[in-house]
Structures are given as C-alpha cells and as structure tokens.
Amino acid sequence: MNFDRNTFLTSSDEELSAVCRITFTKGSGPGGQKRNKTSSAVKVELPHLGLFATDCTERSQFRNRANALKKLRMQIAINCRQEPQRPENMECSTSSPNYPLFTARLLDILHANNFDHRASAEFCGITPSALLKKIHRDPLLWQILQAARNRLALPALHPPK
C-alpha cells in the first residue's frame, strides 16, 4: 500500500491493519472480571504518520480493533493536509465509511482558505450556512474550526440554527 492519506482513509480494515502496529492489552477500570482477565483492549499505531488510536469499549477484541481503526482514520483526516479537492458528496453522513475522507477534504478546504467559512463554502459550491451546518453536526470538527479561527484572531462563529 502506498502511504497516501486518501488511501489510508478508504482502505479496508485488513489493508489498514497490515501497515499498522497493533497491540492488545487488558482493559482497565470498571467492567468486572472479564475485562481484567482478557486482552481485549486494542492500540493501533501508524508509524508512518506518528498517529495512534485505542479502544477498549467492547468485550470483543475484534470489535475494539474495528473501533480503533475507525478512530485512527479520523486522526489521519484531522492531522494530514493535502491540496484542497471538493468533496464528491457534500451530503456525507457522519456514520458513512466515507466520512473520514469527507472530513479530510473539508479540512483541506478550510485550511487553504485560512478557515474563512464563506470562501470555503464558495469553493464547495454551497452556502456558508450550509457549510456551518455540516461542520456543526460533528462536535470535534466544530471545535477544530473554532480553535483555528481563534489562533488566527478571527471571530468565533455562532452555531447555525
């Protein structure tokens, strides 16, 4: 697999796992004896990018691995920038497997436009309020936008109605 951001975001769990370092540990905290006796907690690391994600929410090691890979894809989307490209589907659901790629492309556009939501919306071919609604539905994405605007001394945006 080549080490392209979009390839990581669209690859299957098996393909992504093949380039990750995966470790299994025993979960900690509440959850009874099962949690403390089985190695169901998962940490996936992508050494090429210096990113990692963990999960121990389920009793199943398999489901925790899938959850950690999903979290890793979002880490890649948030931290790796490329030349802006308009997302193919501006109606991407947060539960879609394509959501990490949608998020990455949206952040590329925002970053290229210095987090100006009006210029970014124009690039996407939608209204500024529609763009803010898409960003606001994901609390982490909204937080990233507000923090970047704060760093650039831009006024905070109000949540869309």
Number of C-alpha atoms within 10 A of each C-alpha: 10 8 10 10 18 18 14 22 25 16 13 13 14 11 13 20 17 11 17 18 13 18 14 18 15 14 21 12 7 8 12 9 8 12 20 16 12 15 17 25 26 27 21 24 21 18 11 9 12 8 15 20 20 21 22 23 17 16 16 15 19 13 17 21 26 17 19 24 28 18 18 24 26 18 17 23 24 20 12 15 16 15 9 18 14 15 16 11 10 15 10 17 13 14 8 10 15 14 20 26 25 24 22 27 24 26 25 23 26 21 18 16 16 15 22 16 20 17 17 25 20 12 16 18 12 13 15 18 15 13 20 20 14 20 21 17 14 12 10 12 17 18 13 15 22 18 15 17 18 14 8 11 9 14 9 12 13 9 12 14 6
